[in-house]
Amino acid sequence: MATFTQADLVGHIRQAAGEDEGFDLDGDIADITFADMGYDSVAMVEVTLQVERELGIGLPEDDRASKNSTPKQFVELVNELLPASI
């Protein structure tokens, strides 16, 4: 079974919302909220839509996909929803 990783998420963040030069997305960000990294709810909607399109899944309106969640929570949510065949 394929999994969605933090590196996958970082790629989507960079594509959909850009990268704050003052924050290293390649660092230890697993438990830092998206808001603390400078991403607002609009940015997270863009990231979420991009992930949904690429993986063919629908992410629920869940706190784990909001600006107040962390990359670790987002990745866990995506992996819960991934079909075994991906």
N, CA, C and O atoms as a CHARMM CRD file, in Angstrom:
* protein
*
  344
    1    1 MET  N      0.84000  -1.18200   0.00000 PROA 1      0.00000
    2    1 MET  CA     0.00000   0.00000   0.00000 PROA 1      0.00000
    3    1 MET  C      0.88800   1.24900   0.00000 PROA 1      0.00000
    4    1 MET  O      1.80300   1.37000   0.81500 PROA 1      0.00000
    5    2 ALA  N      0.61800   2.14300  -0.89100 PROA 2      0.00000
    6    2 ALA  CA     1.35600   3.40200  -0.95500 PROA 2      0.00000
    7    2 ALA  C      0.90500   4.31600   0.17300 PROA 2      0.00000
    8    2 ALA  O     -0.23400   4.24300   0.63500 PROA 2      0.00000
    9    3 THR  N      1.79900   5.16000   0.59900 PROA 3      0.00000
   10    3 THR  CA     1.45100   6.11000   1.64500 PROA 3      0.00000
   11    3 THR  C      1.78500   7.51600   1.20100 PROA 3      0.00000
   12    3 THR  O      2.64400   7.73500   0.34700 PROA 3      0.00000
   13    4 PHE  N      1.09800   8.44600   1.78900 PROA 4      0.00000
   14    4 PHE  CA     1.32800   9.86900   1.58000 PROA 4      0.00000
   15    4 PHE  C      2.27300  10.30500   2.68900 PROA 4      0.00000
   16    4 PHE  O      2.02300  10.03300   3.86400 PROA 4      0.00000
   17    5 THR  N      3.35000  10.97500   2.32400 PROA 5      0.00000
   18    5 THR  CA     4.37600  11.33100   3.30200 PROA 5      0.00000
   19    5 THR  C      4.41800  12.83700   3.54600 PROA 5      0.00000
   20    5 THR  O      3.78900  13.62200   2.83700 PROA 5      0.00000
   21    6 GLN  N      5.16700  13.20600   4.55400 PROA 6      0.00000
   22    6 GLN  CA     5.35800  14.62700   4.82000 PROA 6      0.00000
   23    6 GLN  C      6.06000  15.29600   3.63900 PROA 6      0.00000
   24    6 GLN  O      5.76200  16.44600   3.31400 PROA 6      0.00000
   25    7 ALA  N      6.97700  14.59900   3.00300 PROA 7      0.00000
   26    7 ALA  CA     7.65700  15.15000   1.81700 PROA 7      0.00000
   27    7 ALA  C      6.64900  15.40400   0.69200 PROA 7      0.00000
   28    7 ALA  O      6.75200  16.40600  -0.01600 PROA 7      0.00000
   29    8 ASP  N      5.67300  14.50000   0.52500 PROA 8      0.00000
   30    8 ASP  CA     4.61800  14.72200  -0.47000 PROA 8      0.00000
   31    8 ASP  C      3.83900  15.98700  -0.13100 PROA 8      0.00000
   32    8 ASP  O      3.56800  16.81600  -0.99900 PROA 8      0.00000
   33    9 LEU  N      3.48600  16.12000   1.13300 PROA 9      0.00000
   34    9 LEU  CA     2.73300  17.29800   1.57900 PROA 9      0.00000
   35    9 LEU  C      3.52700  18.57500   1.33800 PROA 9      0.00000
   36    9 LEU  O      2.97800  19.56300   0.85000 PROA 9      0.00000
   37   10 VAL  N      4.80200  18.56400   1.67300 PROA 10     0.00000
   38   10 VAL  CA     5.64100  19.74400   1.46700 PROA 10     0.00000
   39   10 VAL  C      5.67000  20.13800  -0.01300 PROA 10     0.00000
   40   10 VAL  O      5.63800  21.32400  -0.34100 PROA 10     0.00000
   41   11 GLY  N      5.72900  19.15700  -0.89100 PROA 11     0.00000
   42   11 GLY  CA     5.67700  19.44700  -2.32300 PROA 11     0.00000
   43   11 GLY  C      4.38500  20.14300  -2.71300 PROA 11     0.00000
   44   11 GLY  O      4.39400  21.08800  -3.50100 PROA 11     0.00000
   45   12 HSD  N      3.27800  19.67600  -2.16200 PROA 12     0.00000
   46   12 HSD  CA     1.97800  20.30800  -2.45000 PROA 12     0.00000
   47   12 HSD  C      1.91100  21.71100  -1.85600 PROA 12     0.00000
   48   12 HSD  O      1.37300  22.62500  -2.48100 PROA 12     0.00000
   49   13 ILE  N      2.44800  21.88400  -0.66300 PROA 13     0.00000
   50   13 ILE  CA     2.45100  23.22000  -0.05600 PROA 13     0.00000
   51   13 ILE  C      3.23000  24.18800  -0.93800 PROA 13     0.00000
   52   13 ILE  O      2.77300  25.30000  -1.20200 PROA 13     0.00000
   53   14 ARG  N      4.39900  23.76800  -1.38800 PROA 14     0.00000
   54   14 ARG  CA     5.21800  24.64000  -2.23100 PROA 14     0.00000
   55   14 ARG  C      4.49800  25.00300  -3.52600 PROA 14     0.00000
   56   14 ARG  O      4.55300  26.15200  -3.96500 PROA 14     0.00000
   57   15 GLN  N      3.82700  24.03400  -4.13700 PROA 15     0.00000
   58   15 GLN  CA     3.11700  24.29300  -5.39400 PROA 15     0.00000
   59   15 GLN  C      1.88600  25.15800  -5.19400 PROA 15     0.00000
   60   15 GLN  O      1.65400  26.09600  -5.95700 PROA 15     0.00000
   61   16 ALA  N      1.09800  24.85200  -4.17700 PROA 16     0.00000
   62   16 ALA  CA    -0.18900  25.52200  -4.01500 PROA 16     0.00000
   63   16 ALA  C     -0.10200  26.83700  -3.25100 PROA 16     0.00000
   64   16 ALA  O     -0.86300  27.76500  -3.52800 PROA 16     0.00000
   65   17 ALA  N      0.81200  26.92700  -2.29800 PROA 17     0.00000
   66   17 ALA  CA     0.81800  28.09400  -1.42800 PROA 17     0.00000
   67   17 ALA  C      2.15700  28.80700  -1.33900 PROA 17     0.00000
   68   17 ALA  O      2.25700  29.85800  -0.70700 PROA 17     0.00000
   69   18 GLY  N      3.17800  28.25400  -1.96000 PROA 18     0.00000
   70   18 GLY  CA     4.48600  28.87900  -1.89900 PROA 18     0.00000
   71   18 GLY  C      5.21100  28.57000  -0.60100 PROA 18     0.00000
   72   18 GLY  O      4.72400  27.81500   0.24000 PROA 18     0.00000
   73   19 GLU  N      6.37800  29.16700  -0.45900 PROA 19     0.00000
   74   19 GLU  CA     7.19100  28.90500   0.71900 PROA 19     0.00000
   75   19 GLU  C      7.67400  30.22100   1.30500 PROA 19     0.00000
   76   19 GLU  O      8.21900  31.06600   0.59400 PROA 19     0.00000
   77   20 ASP  N      7.47300  30.38600   2.58800 PROA 20     0.00000
   78   20 ASP  CA     7.95200  31.55900   3.30000 PROA 20     0.00000
   79   20 ASP  C      9.47000  31.44300   3.42200 PROA 20     0.00000
   80   20 ASP  O      9.97800  30.45400   3.95000 PROA 20     0.00000
   81   21 GLU  N     10.17700  32.43300   2.94500 PROA 21     0.00000
   82   21 GLU  CA    11.64400  32.38000   2.98300 PROA 21     0.00000
   83   21 GLU  C     12.18400  32.29700   4.40500 PROA 21     0.00000
   84   21 GLU  O     13.30800  31.84300   4.61700 PROA 21     0.00000
   85   22 GLY  N     11.39800  32.72900   5.37300 PROA 22     0.00000
   86   22 GLY  CA    11.84100  32.70700   6.75200 PROA 22     0.00000
   87   22 GLY  C     11.55200  31.39400   7.46100 PROA 22     0.00000
   88   22 GLY  O     11.81300  31.26000   8.65700 PROA 22     0.00000
   89   23 PHE  N     11.00800  30.41500   6.72000 PROA 23     0.00000
   90   23 PHE  CA    10.64900  29.14100   7.34100 PROA 23     0.00000
   91   23 PHE  C     11.14100  27.99700   6.47500 PROA 23     0.00000
   92   23 PHE  O     10.90800  27.98800   5.26600 PROA 23     0.00000
   93   24 ASP  N     11.81300  27.03700   7.07800 PROA 24     0.00000
   94   24 ASP  CA    12.38900  25.91200   6.34500 PROA 24     0.00000
   95   24 ASP  C     11.42400  24.72300   6.34000 PROA 24     0.00000
   96   24 ASP  O     11.30700  24.00900   7.33600 PROA 24     0.00000
   97   25 LEU  N     10.73700  24.51800   5.21900 PROA 25     0.00000
   98   25 LEU  CA     9.79600  23.39700   5.11500 PROA 25     0.00000
   99   25 LEU  C     10.50200  22.04900   5.12400 PROA 25     0.00000
  100   25 LEU  O      9.86600  21.01800   5.34200 PROA 25     0.00000
  101   26 ASP  N     11.79100  22.04600   4.89400 PROA 26     0.00000
  102   26 ASP  CA    12.53500  20.79300   4.92600 PROA 26     0.00000
  103   26 ASP  C     13.02300  20.44900   6.33500 PROA 26     0.00000
  104   26 ASP  O     13.64100  19.40600   6.54800 PROA 26     0.00000
  105   27 GLY  N     12.74300  21.32400   7.28200 PROA 27     0.00000
  106   27 GLY  CA    13.15000  21.08500   8.65800 PROA 27     0.00000
  107   27 GLY  C     12.15500  20.18700   9.39000 PROA 27     0.00000
  108   27 GLY  O     11.32700  19.52400   8.76600 PROA 27     0.00000
  109   28 ASP  N     12.24400  20.17600  10.69200 PROA 28     0.00000
  110   28 ASP  CA    11.37800  19.34900  11.52900 PROA 28     0.00000
  111   28 ASP  C     10.06800  20.09500  11.77900 PROA 28     0.00000
  112   28 ASP  O      9.93000  20.81000  12.77200 PROA 28     0.00000
  113   29 ILE  N      9.11300  19.92200  10.87100 PROA 29     0.00000
  114   29 ILE  CA     7.86100  20.67900  10.93000 PROA 29     0.00000
  115   29 ILE  C      6.65800  19.84000  11.32100 PROA 29     0.00000
  116   29 ILE  O      5.54500  20.36200  11.37200 PROA 29     0.00000
  117   30 ALA  N      6.84100  18.58200  11.59300 PROA 30     0.00000
  118   30 ALA  CA     5.72600  17.65100  11.81100 PROA 30     0.00000
  119   30 ALA  C      4.71200  18.14300  12.83500 PROA 30     0.00000
  120   30 ALA  O      3.51200  17.93000  12.66300 PROA 30     0.00000
  121   31 ASP  N      5.17300  18.79500  13.89200 PROA 31     0.00000
  122   31 ASP  CA     4.27900  19.19700  14.96900 PROA 31     0.00000
  123   31 ASP  C      4.08400  20.70400  15.08500 PROA 31     0.00000
  124   31 ASP  O      3.65300  21.19800  16.12700 PROA 31     0.00000
  125   32 ILE  N      4.40000  21.43500  14.01600 PROA 32     0.00000
  126   32 ILE  CA     4.20500  22.88600  13.98900 PROA 32     0.00000
  127   32 ILE  C      2.93200  23.16400  13.19400 PROA 32     0.00000
  128   32 ILE  O      2.75500  22.61600  12.10600 PROA 32     0.00000
  129   33 THR  N      2.05200  23.99900  13.71600 PROA 33     0.00000
  130   33 THR  CA     0.81200  24.26300  12.98300 PROA 33     0.00000
  131   33 THR  C      1.10000  25.01500  11.69000 PROA 33     0.00000
  132   33 THR  O      2.08500  25.74400  11.57000 PROA 33     0.00000
  133   34 PHE  N      0.20500  24.81200  10.72700 PROA 34     0.00000
  134   34 PHE  CA     0.34600  25.52400   9.45700 PROA 34     0.00000
  135   34 PHE  C      0.27800  27.03300   9.69800 PROA 34     0.00000
  136   34 PHE  O      0.98600  27.79800   9.04400 PROA 34     0.00000
  137   35 ALA  N     -0.56300  27.45800  10.62600 PROA 35     0.00000
  138   35 ALA  CA    -0.67600  28.88800  10.93400 PROA 35     0.00000
  139   35 ALA  C      0.65400  29.43000  11.44100 PROA 35     0.00000
  140   35 ALA  O      1.06400  30.52800  11.06200 PROA 35     0.00000
  141   36 ASP  N      1.33000  28.66600  12.29400 PROA 36     0.00000
  142   36 ASP  CA     2.62700  29.10800  12.80000 PROA 36     0.00000
  143   36 ASP  C      3.69200  29.15100  11.70900 PROA 36     0.00000
  144   36 ASP  O      4.69600  29.85100  11.83800 PROA 36     0.00000
  145   37 MET  N      3.46500  28.39700  10.63000 PROA 37     0.00000
  146   37 MET  CA     4.39200  28.42000   9.49500 PROA 37     0.00000
  147   37 MET  C      4.02500  29.52600   8.50400 PROA 37     0.00000
  148   37 MET  O      4.72100  29.73400   7.51000 PROA 37     0.00000
  149   38 GLY  N      2.91900  30.23800   8.78500 PROA 38     0.00000
  150   38 GLY  CA     2.52700  31.35400   7.93600 PROA 38     0.00000
  151   38 GLY  C      1.45700  31.03500   6.90900 PROA 38     0.00000
  152   38 GLY  O      1.20100  31.84400   6.01800 PROA 38     0.00000
  153   39 TYR  N      0.82000  29.86100   7.01400 PROA 39     0.00000
  154   39 TYR  CA    -0.21200  29.47400   6.04900 PROA 39     0.00000
  155   39 TYR  C     -1.59300  29.68800   6.64700 PROA 39     0.00000
  156   39 TYR  O     -1.92100  29.14300   7.70100 PROA 39     0.00000
  157   40 ASP  N     -2.40300  30.49600   5.95400 PROA 40     0.00000
  158   40 ASP  CA    -3.75000  30.77300   6.43200 PROA 40     0.00000
  159   40 ASP  C     -4.74800  29.76500   5.86700 PROA 40     0.00000
  160   40 ASP  O     -4.36700  28.82700   5.16700 PROA 40     0.00000
  161   41 SER  N     -6.01000  29.96500   6.17300 PROA 41     0.00000
  162   41 SER  CA    -7.03200  29.00600   5.74800 PROA 41     0.00000
  163   41 SER  C     -7.15900  28.94300   4.22300 PROA 41     0.00000
  164   41 SER  O     -7.44300  27.87700   3.67600 PROA 41     0.00000
  165   42 VAL  N     -6.95400  30.05500   3.53700 PROA 42     0.00000
  166   42 VAL  CA    -7.01400  30.05600   2.06500 PROA 42     0.00000
  167   42 VAL  C     -5.89800  29.18800   1.49600 PROA 42     0.00000
  168   42 VAL  O     -6.12300  28.40900   0.57100 PROA 42     0.00000
  169   43 ALA  N     -4.70800  29.32200   2.04400 PROA 43     0.00000
  170   43 ALA  CA    -3.58300  28.50200   1.58200 PROA 43     0.00000
  171   43 ALA  C     -3.86800  27.02700   1.81000 PROA 43     0.00000
  172   43 ALA  O     -3.55900  26.19200   0.96000 PROA 43     0.00000
  173   44 MET  N     -4.45500  26.70700   2.95300 PROA 44     0.00000
  174   44 MET  CA    -4.72600  25.30300   3.26000 PROA 44     0.00000
  175   44 MET  C     -5.83100  24.73100   2.38900 PROA 44     0.00000
  176   44 MET  O     -5.82300  23.53700   2.08800 PROA 44     0.00000
  177   45 VAL  N     -6.78200  25.56200   1.98000 PROA 45     0.00000
  178   45 VAL  CA    -7.80600  25.11100   1.02500 PROA 45     0.00000
  179   45 VAL  C     -7.13700  24.75900  -0.29800 PROA 45     0.00000
  180   45 VAL  O     -7.45900  23.73600  -0.90300 PROA 45     0.00000
  181   46 GLU  N     -6.21100  25.59600  -0.75000 PROA 46     0.00000
  182   46 GLU  CA    -5.48900  25.32000  -2.00000 PROA 46     0.00000
  183   46 GLU  C     -4.69800  24.01400  -1.91200 PROA 46     0.00000
  184   46 GLU  O     -4.72400  23.20100  -2.83600 PROA 46     0.00000
  185   47 VAL  N     -3.99800  23.82100  -0.80100 PROA 47     0.00000
  186   47 VAL  CA    -3.22800  22.58600  -0.60700 PROA 47     0.00000
  187   47 VAL  C     -4.16500  21.38100  -0.59100 PROA 47     0.00000
  188   47 VAL  O     -3.90700  20.37600  -1.25400 PROA 47     0.00000
  189   48 THR  N     -5.24300  21.48800   0.16300 PROA 48     0.00000
  190   48 THR  CA    -6.21200  20.38900   0.27100 PROA 48     0.00000
  191   48 THR  C     -6.79400  20.02700  -1.08000 PROA 48     0.00000
  192   48 THR  O     -6.88100  18.84700  -1.41800 PROA 48     0.00000
  193   49 LEU  N     -7.19600  21.02600  -1.86200 PROA 49     0.00000
  194   49 LEU  CA    -7.76800  20.76400  -3.19100 PROA 49     0.00000
  195   49 LEU  C     -6.75800  20.07700  -4.09900 PROA 49     0.00000
  196   49 LEU  O     -7.11000  19.16900  -4.85300 PROA 49     0.00000
  197   50 GLN  N     -5.52100  20.50300  -4.02700 PROA 50     0.00000
  198   50 GLN  CA    -4.48600  19.89000  -4.85700 PROA 50     0.00000
  199   50 GLN  C     -4.26300  18.42300  -4.47400 PROA 50     0.00000
  200   50 GLN  O     -4.13600  17.56600  -5.34800 PROA 50     0.00000
  201   51 VAL  N     -4.21600  18.13900  -3.18400 PROA 51     0.00000
  202   51 VAL  CA    -4.03700  16.75900  -2.71600 PROA 51     0.00000
  203   51 VAL  C     -5.23100  15.90800  -3.14200 PROA 51     0.00000
  204   51 VAL  O     -5.06000  14.78100  -3.60600 PROA 51     0.00000
  205   52 GLU  N     -6.43200  16.44400  -2.98400 PROA 52     0.00000
  206   52 GLU  CA    -7.63600  15.69800  -3.37900 PROA 52     0.00000
  207   52 GLU  C     -7.61300  15.35400  -4.86500 PROA 52     0.00000
  208   52 GLU  O     -7.90300  14.22300  -5.25300 PROA 52     0.00000
  209   53 ARG  N     -7.26500  16.34000  -5.69500 PROA 53     0.00000
  210   53 ARG  CA    -7.21800  16.10100  -7.15300 PROA 53     0.00000
  211   53 ARG  C     -6.18200  15.04600  -7.50900 PROA 53     0.00000
  212   53 ARG  O     -6.46000  14.13900  -8.29400 PROA 53     0.00000
  213   54 GLU  N     -5.00400  15.15800  -6.94400 PROA 54     0.00000
  214   54 GLU  CA    -3.94300  14.22700  -7.30400 PROA 54     0.00000
  215   54 GLU  C     -4.23600  12.79700  -6.85300 PROA 54     0.00000
  216   54 GLU  O     -3.95800  11.84200  -7.57800 PROA 54     0.00000
  217   55 LEU  N     -4.79400  12.65700  -5.66400 PROA 55     0.00000
  218   55 LEU  CA    -4.99800  11.31900  -5.10200 PROA 55     0.00000
  219   55 LEU  C     -6.39100  10.75600  -5.32800 PROA 55     0.00000
  220   55 LEU  O     -6.63700   9.58200  -5.05100 PROA 55     0.00000
  221   56 GLY  N     -7.30700  11.58100  -5.82800 PROA 56     0.00000
  222   56 GLY  CA    -8.66000  11.10200  -6.08100 PROA 56     0.00000
  223   56 GLY  C     -9.42500  10.77800  -4.80800 PROA 56     0.00000
  224   56 GLY  O    -10.22600   9.84400  -4.76900 PROA 56     0.00000
  225   57 ILE  N     -9.17000  11.56100  -3.76800 PROA 57     0.00000
  226   57 ILE  CA    -9.87800  11.36200  -2.50600 PROA 57     0.00000
  227   57 ILE  C    -10.58300  12.65000  -2.12600 PROA 57     0.00000
  228   57 ILE  O    -10.28200  13.71200  -2.67000 PROA 57     0.00000
  229   58 GLY  N    -11.50700  12.55900  -1.20400 PROA 58     0.00000
  230   58 GLY  CA   -12.17700  13.73500  -0.67600 PROA 58     0.00000
  231   58 GLY  C    -11.83500  13.87100   0.79700 PROA 58     0.00000
  232   58 GLY  O    -12.15900  12.99900   1.60300 PROA 58     0.00000
  233   59 LEU  N    -11.18200  14.96300   1.14200 PROA 59     0.00000
  234   59 LEU  CA   -10.84300  15.18900   2.54000 PROA 59     0.00000
  235   59 LEU  C    -12.03200  15.84100   3.23800 PROA 59     0.00000
  236   59 LEU  O    -12.57500  16.82800   2.74100 PROA 59     0.00000
  237   60 PRO  N    -12.43700  15.30600   4.37300 PROA 60     0.00000
  238   60 PRO  CA   -13.56800  15.90100   5.08700 PROA 60     0.00000
  239   60 PRO  C    -13.17500  17.24300   5.68200 PROA 60     0.00000
  240   60 PRO  O    -11.99300  17.54300   5.85600 PROA 60     0.00000
  241   61 GLU  N    -14.18300  18.04100   5.99000 PROA 61     0.00000
  242   61 GLU  CA   -13.90100  19.28100   6.70600 PROA 61     0.00000
  243   61 GLU  C    -13.53000  18.86400   8.11400 PROA 61     0.00000
  244   61 GLU  O    -14.39300  18.65700   8.96700 PROA 61     0.00000
  245   62 ASP  N    -12.26600  18.74700   8.33600 PROA 62     0.00000
  246   62 ASP  CA   -11.72400  18.15700   9.54600 PROA 62     0.00000
  247   62 ASP  C    -10.66300  19.09800  10.08300 PROA 62     0.00000
  248   62 ASP  O     -9.94400  19.72500   9.30500 PROA 62     0.00000
  249   63 ASP  N    -10.55400  19.20600  11.37300 PROA 63     0.00000
  250   63 ASP  CA    -9.53600  20.06800  11.95400 PROA 63     0.00000
  251   63 ASP  C     -8.13000  19.66500  11.52900 PROA 63     0.00000
  252   63 ASP  O     -7.21400  20.48700  11.56400 PROA 63     0.00000
  253   64 ARG  N     -7.94700  18.40300  11.12600 PROA 64     0.00000
  254   64 ARG  CA    -6.61500  17.94000  10.73600 PROA 64     0.00000
  255   64 ARG  C     -6.18300  18.49500   9.38500 PROA 64     0.00000
  256   64 ARG  O     -5.02500  18.33500   8.99800 PROA 64     0.00000
  257   65 ALA  N     -7.08900  19.14100   8.66100 PROA 65     0.00000
  258   65 ALA  CA    -6.73700  19.74900   7.37500 PROA 65     0.00000
  259   65 ALA  C     -6.90900  21.26400   7.42500 PROA 65     0.00000
  260   65 ALA  O     -7.05900  21.90500   6.38500 PROA 65     0.00000
  261   66 SER  N     -6.89000  21.83900   8.62000 PROA 66     0.00000
  262   66 SER  CA    -7.06600  23.27800   8.76700 PROA 66     0.00000
  263   66 SER  C     -5.73200  23.96000   9.05100 PROA 66     0.00000
  264   66 SER  O     -4.70800  23.30400   9.24100 PROA 66     0.00000
  265   67 LYS  N     -5.76600  25.27800   9.07500 PROA 67     0.00000
  266   67 LYS  CA    -4.53700  26.03300   9.34500 PROA 67     0.00000
  267   67 LYS  C     -4.03600  25.80000  10.75700 PROA 67     0.00000
  268   67 LYS  O     -2.87100  26.06500  11.05200 PROA 67     0.00000
  269   68 ASN  N     -4.90300  25.30700  11.63800 PROA 68     0.00000
  270   68 ASN  CA    -4.50600  25.06400  13.01900 PROA 68     0.00000
  271   68 ASN  C     -4.01500  23.64000  13.24800 PROA 68     0.00000
  272   68 ASN  O     -3.70400  23.25700  14.37600 PROA 68     0.00000
  273   69 SER  N     -3.94900  22.86700  12.18200 PROA 69     0.00000
  274   69 SER  CA    -3.44200  21.50300  12.30700 PROA 69     0.00000
  275   69 SER  C     -1.95500  21.48600  11.97600 PROA 69     0.00000
  276   69 SER  O     -1.36300  22.50600  11.62500 PROA 69     0.00000
  277   70 THR  N     -1.37800  20.31700  12.09700 PROA 70     0.00000
  278   70 THR  CA     0.05200  20.14300  11.82600 PROA 70     0.00000
  279   70 THR  C      0.24400  19.25300  10.60300 PROA 70     0.00000
  280   70 THR  O     -0.68000  18.53900  10.21400 PROA 70     0.00000
  281   71 PRO  N      1.40600  19.28200   9.99900 PROA 71     0.00000
  282   71 PRO  CA     1.67400  18.36800   8.89000 PROA 71     0.00000
  283   71 PRO  C      1.46100  16.90500   9.29200 PROA 71     0.00000
  284   71 PRO  O      0.93800  16.12100   8.50000 PROA 71     0.00000
  285   72 LYS  N      1.85300  16.53500  10.49300 PROA 72     0.00000
  286   72 LYS  CA     1.66800  15.16100  10.95500 PROA 72     0.00000
  287   72 LYS  C      0.19100  14.77500  10.92800 PROA 72     0.00000
  288   72 LYS  O     -0.15600  13.68700  10.46800 PROA 72     0.00000
  289   73 GLN  N     -0.68100  15.65600  11.41700 PROA 73     0.00000
  290   73 GLN  CA    -2.11600  15.37700  11.42400 PROA 73     0.00000
  291   73 GLN  C     -2.67700  15.29000  10.00900 PROA 73     0.00000
  292   73 GLN  O     -3.50700  14.42800   9.71900 PROA 73     0.00000
  293   74 PHE  N     -2.22700  16.18000   9.13100 PROA 74     0.00000
  294   74 PHE  CA    -2.69900  16.18800   7.75100 PROA 74     0.00000
  295   74 PHE  C     -2.30800  14.89000   7.05300 PROA 74     0.00000
  296   74 PHE  O     -3.13400  14.26700   6.38600 PROA 74     0.00000
  297   75 VAL  N     -1.05900  14.48600   7.20400 PROA 75     0.00000
  298   75 VAL  CA    -0.57000  13.24800   6.57300 PROA 75     0.00000
  299   75 VAL  C     -1.33700  12.03600   7.09700 PROA 75     0.00000
  300   75 VAL  O     -1.69800  11.15200   6.32000 PROA 75     0.00000
  301   76 GLU  N     -1.58700  11.98300   8.39300 PROA 76     0.00000
  302   76 GLU  CA    -2.34500  10.87000   8.97300 PROA 76     0.00000
  303   76 GLU  C     -3.75300  10.81000   8.38400 PROA 76     0.00000
  304   76 GLU  O     -4.24500   9.72700   8.06700 PROA 76     0.00000
  305   77 LEU  N     -4.40500  11.97100   8.23600 PROA 77     0.00000
  306   77 LEU  CA    -5.74900  12.02300   7.66200 PROA 77     0.00000
  307   77 LEU  C     -5.74500  11.50400   6.22800 PROA 77     0.00000
  308   77 LEU  O     -6.58800  10.68300   5.86700 PROA 77     0.00000
  309   78 VAL  N     -4.81800  11.96600   5.41700 PROA 78     0.00000
  310   78 VAL  CA    -4.74100  11.51500   4.02000 PROA 78     0.00000
  311   78 VAL  C     -4.53000  10.00700   3.96300 PROA 78     0.00000
  312   78 VAL  O     -5.19000   9.31800   3.18500 PROA 78     0.00000
  313   79 ASN  N     -3.62500   9.49300   4.77100 PROA 79     0.00000
  314   79 ASN  CA    -3.34200   8.05600   4.74900 PROA 79     0.00000
  315   79 ASN  C     -4.53300   7.21000   5.19900 PROA 79     0.00000
  316   79 ASN  O     -4.69900   6.08100   4.73800 PROA 79     0.00000
  317   80 GLU  N     -5.36600   7.75000   6.09800 PROA 80     0.00000
  318   80 GLU  CA    -6.57500   7.03300   6.50400 PROA 80     0.00000
  319   80 GLU  C     -7.54200   6.89900   5.33100 PROA 80     0.00000
  320   80 GLU  O     -8.30000   5.93300   5.26000 PROA 80     0.00000
  321   81 LEU  N     -7.51800   7.85400   4.42200 PROA 81     0.00000
  322   81 LEU  CA    -8.48000   7.89400   3.32300 PROA 81     0.00000
  323   81 LEU  C     -7.96300   7.26900   2.01400 PROA 81     0.00000
  324   81 LEU  O     -8.74100   7.03300   1.08900 PROA 81     0.00000
  325   82 LEU  N     -6.67600   7.00900   1.94300 PROA 82     0.00000
  326   82 LEU  CA    -6.13100   6.43300   0.71600 PROA 82     0.00000
  327   82 LEU  C     -6.62600   5.01100   0.52100 PROA 82     0.00000
  328   82 LEU  O     -6.56000   4.19900   1.44400 PROA 82     0.00000
  329   83 PRO  N     -7.12100   4.70300  -0.66900 PROA 83     0.00000
  330   83 PRO  CA    -7.48200   3.31900  -0.94500 PROA 83     0.00000
  331   83 PRO  C     -6.21700   2.45100  -1.01200 PROA 83     0.00000
  332   83 PRO  O     -5.13900   2.93800  -1.35200 PROA 83     0.00000
  333   84 ALA  N     -6.35700   1.21600  -0.69600 PROA 84     0.00000
  334   84 ALA  CA    -5.21300   0.28600  -0.68200 PROA 84     0.00000
  335   84 ALA  C     -4.57900   0.15400  -2.05700 PROA 84     0.00000
  336   84 ALA  O     -3.41200  -0.22900  -2.15100 PROA 84     0.00000
  337   85 SER  N     -5.30300   0.45600  -3.12400 PROA 85     0.00000
  338   85 SER  CA    -4.80100   0.24600  -4.47100 PROA 85     0.00000
  339   85 SER  C     -3.89600   1.36500  -4.97600 PROA 85     0.00000
  340   85 SER  O     -3.28100   1.21800  -6.03200 PROA 85     0.00000
  341   86 ILE  N     -3.79900   2.47600  -4.25200 PROA 86     0.00000
  342   86 ILE  CA    -2.96900   3.59900  -4.74200 PROA 86     0.00000
  343   86 ILE  C     -1.52600   3.36000  -4.38800 PROA 86     0.00000
  344   86 ILE  O     -0.66800   4.18300  -4.70800 PROA 86     0.00000
